Amino acid sequence: MARSTFEGPILSGDNRFGALRDVGYARLTQFAGLDFSNTTSGTANYSGASGQFVVSNSIPNLNGNVYTPSSTVYPPVVATPTADSATAIYRGVVFYMPINSHITAIDFDIATFPTISSGTLTSVQLLVGNQFNGAQYAQTSALTSGTGRQTVSYSGTQLANCQATSSDITNNQQPALLSQVVCTLAVVGTTMTTLATGKFYITVSYTQADGQIGSTTAYPYGNFD
């Protein structure tokens, strides 16, 4: 099967004009699997390292940059996740997407609950924001056990933020601005050493905004020409 990419939102429908216009946005997804036992970059479900998150857009996971959010600073400033300590270990993935994207769902699945080589693991929590350890978009509770699909919660403010992702990364090509959605896994405990096991799957679903919509007489209500 051939693959193709293109710039712009994906619109679909069979009635483009009139009061019964039924054109809508197609739902997009980005996905990453993280296996704490895999520390080899470029292999399936690579999970990063101390101070190092991953990006899945090269498939399989590679080391990725989390940036300090800014719509004006160029080049963008790389932010380093907090290094591992005896009380907190951070792993995660960053998804880059078009600005003003509408986040429709975040799925967080645990195939294997994490363990550590020594010490005591208290909980793991998923935080979803536009920066390391941020929860601008959503979060789970602090989970102490269990597998399967977890409940991702949204406050009123978080839901409002999900309607249009922020301008976080300046770019030297078009589009000039990008959003980043950073999924941070915060592992909390006492006298912890290295991560031993733990397997997670994270899916972010969204629709891309159409910057050409202007009025009832302008694209996409009619032809764009």
Summary of the structure (lengths in Angstrom):
residues: 225
radius of gyration: 19.3
end to end distance: 31.0
largest distance: 65.3
contacts: 688
relative contact order: 0.25
helix: 3%
strand: 41%
